[in-house]
């Protein structure tokens, strides 16, 4: 039996149990991120939101920076502790695709060409990273946050530790995702920051739909309460 088959069976078992809808949503974290595609713009906005929870000041999204030899489009520019970081977001909408040495190499090439404007370079990716890329990144001091790497601070651990689940965990339509992305609401729990009526006015999505989303977000963050109530 493949891991994909096991995943489907567990997901099906969870969906059949009363009171486990929130757990069902949390279990689909990787799929929820992949639903941001096919382009990577929504993923870049999502990573920008995650960085803000880590006290980074995101000063640029998809910014054009002139280097020594050419002009580069940088996915994100983040500042923290008086240092400015070049941040690249590598997004894949299919399972089994690795972020490899090539991505690590050209990120570093960009970093070198626009020195001394940045203090460091960071790659975020939603899939696993190859061993060659890990080795190269470690050698040059490049930080990588990917699926399952680094072991103690991987992308999914960052998300789970601070409940930074993406808005797509709510099974949005593509149009709803586009609207939330444009309104800079990419983390699901950000829906709880505002009154449902205010979000409805901001997004043009019906108040009833927003209220249902908010209820599901509450369940995702308090799964034990949901289970015990049934």
C-alpha positions in Angstrom: 0.0 0.0 0.0 1.4 3.4 -0.9 1.5 6.4 1.4 -1.1 8.1 -0.9 -3.5 5.1 -0.4 -3.0 5.3 3.4 -3.6 9.1 3.4 -6.9 8.6 1.5 -8.1 5.9 3.9 -7.3 7.9 7.0 -9.0 11.0 5.5 -12.0 8.9 4.6 -12.1 7.5 8.2 -11.9 10.9 9.7 -14.7 12.3 7.5 -17.0 9.4 8.5 -16.7 10.2 12.2 -19.1 12.7 13.9 -17.4 15.7 15.4 -14.1 15.3 13.5 -14.8 17.8 10.7 -12.1 20.2 12.1 -9.5 17.4 12.3 -10.4 16.5 8.8 -9.6 20.0 7.7 -6.3 20.1 9.6 -5.2 16.8 8.2 -5.4 18.3 4.7 -2.8 21.0 5.3 -0.5 20.0 2.4 -3.4 19.7 0.0 -4.7 23.1 1.3 -1.5 24.8 0.4 -1.4 23.1 -3.0 -4.9 24.4 -3.7 -3.3 27.9 -3.8 -2.2 27.1 -7.4 -1.6 26.8 -10.2 0.4 30.1 -10.0 2.4 30.9 -6.9 1.2 34.4 -6.2 -1.2 33.3 -3.4 1.6 31.3 -1.8 3.8 34.3 -1.7 1.1 36.3 0.0 0.6 33.5 2.4 4.3 33.3 3.3 4.3 37.1 3.8 1.5 36.7 6.3 3.4 34.0 8.2 6.5 36.2 8.3 4.5 39.0 10.0 3.6 36.6 12.8 7.3 36.0 13.2 7.9 39.8 13.7 9.3 40.3 10.2 8.3 43.5 8.5 7.5 42.6 4.9 8.5 45.7 2.9 8.0 44.3 -0.6 6.1 41.7 -2.5 7.3 40.8 -6.1 9.6 43.9 -6.0 12.0 44.7 -8.9 15.5 45.3 -7.5 18.4 46.5 -9.7 21.6 44.5 -9.3 25.1 44.9 -10.5 24.4 43.0 -13.8 20.6 42.9 -14.2 17.2 43.6 -12.6 15.7 40.9 -10.4 12.1 40.3 -9.3 12.3 39.4 -5.7 9.3 37.5 -4.3 9.5 39.0 -0.8 11.7 41.5 1.1 11.6 41.0 4.8 13.3 43.0 7.6 14.0 41.9 11.2 16.4 43.0 13.8 17.9 45.7 11.6 18.7 43.1 8.8 17.0 42.9 5.4 16.4 39.5 3.8 15.9 38.4 0.2 13.1 35.8 0.3 12.2 33.4 -2.5 9.0 31.4 -2.5 9.1 28.1 -4.5 5.6 26.8 -5.1 4.5 23.4 -6.6 0.9 22.4 -7.1 1.7 18.7 -7.6 2.9 16.1 -5.1 6.2 14.5 -5.4 8.0 17.5 -6.9 11.2 18.4 -5.1 12.8 21.9 -4.8 16.3 21.2 -6.0 19.8 22.5 -6.3 18.9 24.7 -9.3 16.5 26.8 -7.2 19.1 27.2 -4.4 21.8 28.2 -7.0 19.8 30.9 -8.7 18.5 32.3 -5.5 22.1 32.7 -4.3 23.1 34.2 -7.7 20.5 36.8 -7.3 21.6 37.5 -3.7 25.2 38.0 -4.9 24.2 40.3 -7.8 22.3 42.7 -5.5 24.8 42.9 -2.7 25.2 44.8 -0.4 21.4 45.5 -0.2 20.6 42.3 1.7 22.0 40.7 4.8 20.8 37.2 4.1 18.7 34.9 1.8 15.8 32.6 2.6 13.9 30.1 0.5 10.3 28.9 1.4 8.9 26.0 -0.5 5.8 23.8 0.0 7.4 20.5 -1.0 10.4 18.6 0.1 13.9 19.9 -0.8 16.6 17.7 -2.3 19.7 16.6 -0.4 22.0 18.5 -2.9 20.1 21.7 -2.2 20.3 21.2 1.6 24.1 20.6 1.4 24.7 23.6 -0.8 22.4 25.9 1.2 24.2 24.9 4.4 27.6 25.6 2.8 26.7 29.2 1.7 24.5 30.1 4.7 21.3 30.1 2.9 18.2 29.4 5.0 15.6 26.9 3.7 12.1 26.2 5.1 10.3 23.4 3.3 8.1 20.5 3.9 9.8 18.3 6.6 12.9 20.4 6.6 14.5 21.5 8.8 13.3 18.8 11.1 12.6 21.0 14.1 11.4 24.1 12.2 9.9 22.9 8.9 7.1 24.8 7.1 4.3 22.5 8.5 5.7 22.8 12.1 5.7 26.6 11.8 2.1 26.5 10.7 1.0 24.0 13.3 2.8 25.7 16.2 1.1 29.0 15.8 -2.1 27.9 14.1 -1.2 29.6 10.9 -3.3 27.4 8.7 -3.9 28.8 5.2 -7.3 30.2 4.2 -7.6 27.4 1.6 -8.1 24.9 4.4 -11.7 26.1 4.3 -12.2 24.6 0.8 -12.6 28.0 -1.0 -13.6 28.5 -4.6 -10.9 30.0 -6.8 -12.8 33.2 -6.9 -13.0 33.4 -3.0 -9.2 32.6 -2.9 -8.6 35.5 -5.3 -10.7 37.9 -3.2 -9.1 36.9 0.1 -5.6 37.2 -1.5 -6.4 40.7 -2.7 -7.6 41.6 0.7 -4.4 40.2 2.3 -6.4 37.6 4.3 -4.3 34.5 3.8 -4.2 32.9 7.3 -7.5 31.3 8.3 -7.5 32.6 11.9 -7.3 36.2 10.5 -11.0 35.7 9.8 -11.6 35.9 13.6 -10.0 39.4 13.8 -13.1 41.1 12.4 -16.8 41.0 12.6 -18.4 38.8 10.0 -20.3 41.8 8.6 -17.1 43.8 8.1 -15.4 41.0 6.3 -18.5 40.6 4.1 -18.2 44.3 3.2 -14.5 44.0 2.6 -14.7 41.0 0.3 -18.2 41.1 -1.2 -18.7 37.5 0.0 -22.1 36.9 1.8 -22.3 37.4 5.5 -23.8 33.9 5.9 -20.8 32.3 4.1 -18.3 34.3 6.2 -20.1 33.3 9.4 -19.9 29.6 8.4 -16.1 30.0 7.6 -15.6 31.6 11.0 -17.4 28.8 12.8 -15.1 26.2 11.1 -12.0 28.2 12.0 -13.1 28.1 15.6 -13.5 24.3 15.4 -10.1 23.9 13.8 -8.4 25.7 16.6 -10.4 24.0 19.4 -10.8 20.4 18.1 -11.1 18.8 21.5 -14.1 21.0 22.4 -15.7 19.9 19.1 -15.1 16.2 19.8 -16.4 16.3 23.4 -19.5 18.2 22.4 -20.8 15.3 20.3 
